[in-house]
């Protein structure tokens, strides 16, 4: 039985943890506040889940979902994720993260920046373009006709394939979105970011957190990625 480590117990990390347990995976969760802060989450998830410190979770995970703010990623211990397949959900939100000059200059994507911070980790960008509450609502069993798809980007072909296998077990098809240099296509404000999964794409921003998702199959994800145009990250205000 595989073990999925999840670093970050926020909305996305917790949503992925629930799908992993439902799929019969062992789950080890860590956050910045320590294992004792996760008692309620672990009790909800049941016997397949346990809490650990970040280094302990990274050590035992066959793969790691990294779902913490950008400044916290930079603060991880050097080498803690070396050799691990890392599914990174990071997005750049200046209002939360502060201005990051490398990203505002447009020379690198968020994925390229994070991959550099993580060193020898086997980096895959995934789960960053979907609202957390849509994750459990859109997850479907393998083979279901109404499955939605998530884009994945990586420079490591084998890691991308393993990430796709894990995401398949969690309840989603995947679309190969190319290299991490291409991951801008599903970053915030891009065409393939969050609204692609709405039943009503015209839903006001103020209602996104309670919005109803719509099935978003692989062909729709592929065409949306292909039609994406670059966003000026320096003008991002949220």
Secondary structure, DSSP 8 states (H G I E B T S, - for coil): --EEEEE--SHHHHHHHHHHHHTT-EEEEE-TT-GGGGHHHHHHH-TTEEE--HHHHHHH-SEEEE-S-HHHHHTS-TTTTTT-EEEE-----HHHH---HHHHTTSS-HHHHHHHHHTT-EEEE-SSSS-HHHHHHH---TT-TT--EEEEB-S-HHHHHHHHHHHHHHT-EEEE--SGGGGGGGSTTSTTSSGGGBSSTT--GGGGGG--B----HHHHHHHHHH-----GGG---
